[in-house]
Each structure stands twice: as C-alpha cells, then as structure tokens.
Amino acid sequence: MYDIDNLGRMKNLAVHAPHAMQAFVAFDKAALAEGAIPRKYKELMAIAVALTTQCPYCIELHTDKARETGASDPEIAETVLIAAALRAGGAITHGTHAMKGT
C-alpha cells in the first residue's frame, strides 16, 4: 500500500484540481524554504511531524531532504525521540480526562 511510486499519481491531482494543487505546491515550497529557520531545521521538524502523523511518504522524503541539508544521524535520532516524547506526552495529558472520576 505504501509504495513511494504512488507519489507519481500526484500529477492526477494536478490534472483534476490544478488550482488547488498549484497552491499546495507553492505553499509547501514556501513553508520549507530557507528563512528565519534554516532549511535543515525545517526538515528535522518535518520528520518529527511526519513521525507523529505517521506518514511513511513524508518520513522518507523529509529524512532524505534533511540528510541533503547536512543533518547527521544523531540529529535525526534525537528528532525521532522528540516526536516519541511528544506522542507519549499527549497520551499522558489526555489521560487526565480518563481520571475525572478519581
């Protein structure tokens, strides 16, 4: 199901919804462009978000892009653990709703 070649079908979205797809591509490019936050850090953030949303395409693409911008294995490993900590933290803090009766 999760085959990176599936991303080739994005062109079908551009055919059937060209304006929205063009807007998305422009937004994505602008959001990840070098700015106040260096591109490497943006790619590391993208990895963390991709791990949190569990998108295998984004994990692969942004890990590759992070490496292209100079991200090291230790930086990527820490990014993975930050994402894991935030997912776990979300479960703990949302767990307080389950403790209302105690």
Secondary structure, DSSP 8 states (H G I E B T S, - for coil): ---GGGGGGHHHHHHHSHHHHHHHHHHHHHHHSSSSS-HHHHHHHHHHHHHHHT-HHHHHHHHHHHHHTT--HHHHHHHHHHHHHHHHHHHHHHHHHHTTT-
